[in-house]
């Protein structure tokens, strides 16, 4: 099973099951944006059935660099700001658009268009993030991320009230 796909699905299922996400139980065709998976290693991604509303703090690391994000979901899409320290660029902040999808392994959040925070200028080194949220058959929650460069990590998620 692909780690990136598994990670993104775990995050979404965890969010639904553990963080009390509200569901409208219906899609709004006026806000649904058609999205395709950004890479060929996320297979069988389909539109999500239920929107998600809320805010979360997500934390993960890759190669010793810690990434802290604030995710705000407003239905089938949302935004995420990530802060981290890049060894040669210094402190960085990146904004991304996030889209909610289903996969066989759980819920997936696909990140698109990483830009310098507060601008429309593409970030030259940041790969879009993808998260998996899942509740496993044994009841355990899984939250993982893999970016478009296939750098993967476990994730901690905390609801922001």
N, C-alpha and C positions, 0 to 999 in steps of 0.2 A: 504494500500500500504506500502511496506517495506521501511523504512527510508533510509537504506543503498542503496538499489537499486535506489530509487528516487534521493538521493544525487549524486550518481555517474553520472547518466544520465543528471542531471541538469548542472553539470560542463561541460560536453562535448558539449551540445547544446549551452550553453552560449559561449563557446570558439569559436565554428563555427560561431555563429550569431553576436557576439559582438567584437571579437578580430581579425577579418579578417583573419582567418586561410585559408591557401591555400589548395585547393583540387585538386588532380590529377585525380579524377573521375574514378580511376581504381586501382585494387589491383595488387601488385607485388608478384606473388607466390613464388619468391625466398626469399623474406623477411618476408612473413607471417609465424608466428609461431603458431601452434595449442595450444590453451589455454582453459582450462576449469575453470569455476568459482570456487574460493577457498572455498566457503561455500555454503550450500544448501539454504540459504535465498536470494541469488541473482538468480532469476529464469529467464528463457528464454533469456539468453545471447547468442548472435550470433556474427559472424564476422562483423566488421564494413565495410561499402561500400567504404568510402573515407578516405584516409590517412590525418593525421594532421601534420603540420610542424610549429614549433615555440617554444618559451620559455615563461613561466609564473611564477610569484611569487604567491604562494597560502598561505593563513593564516587561521588557525582555532584554536579552543581551546577545550580541554576536561578537566573537573574538575579543571578549572582555570589555566591549563598549556597551554601556547601558542606554537603552532607548526608553524614554517615558512619553506616553501619548495620552491625549484626551480625545476620546471618541464621542461624538454626538450623533445619534441616529434619529432621523425623523421619517420613519416609514421604511421605504425600500432603499433609501440612500441616506448619506450623512457626510460628515466631514471629520477629519482627524488631524490634530496638530501634534507633531512629534519633536521632542527636544533631545539632543545628544551632543557629545563632544567628539569632533573629528580630529585625529592627531595632527593633520597638516592644515586644516581649515579653522580650527577652534570651535567655539560654541555655535551650534546650528539649530535652526527651527524650520520644519518642513510642514506644509499643509498638503493634504490629499483629499480627493473625493472618494468615498467608500460606497460600494453597492452590495446589497444583501442578496445572496443566492442560496439555493439548495444544492446539495450533492449527496451521493450515497453514504458519505461518511459523517454528515452533519451539516450545520449551517456554515456558509462561507461569506466572509467579507472580502471583497476584491478592491484593492486600492488602485487609483488611477491618477495620473498627472501630478506627481510630486513637484511642488514649487516652493521657492523661498516663502516662508510664512508671511502672510499679509500682502503678497504680490501675485502676479501671473507669470513670473519669470521661472522657467524650468530650473530645477536644481541639477547641477551637472553630474553629481556622483550618487544621488539617492535613488535606490530601486524601490518601486512601489511595494507596499506591504500587502499581504494577504493573510487572513486569519481564519482558523477553523475552530468552531465551538461545537462540542458534542457531549452528550450524556451517554455513556457506554451502557451496554446491557446489564452490567453489574451495579449500575447506579453511580459510578464514579464520573466525575467531570473531567473533560480534557479541553485545554486551550493551548493552541500552538500557532506559530506564525512561520511563514516562509515568504521571503520577498521575491521579486521577479528575477533576482540573481541566484535564487535557490539557496540563500542563507537562511537557516531555520533555527528556531529556538522555542522552548517552552515559554508560556506567558502567564503572568499573574494579572488578574482582573479584579477591579474594585469598583463598586457602584458609587457614583457621585450623586449626592442628594441635593 
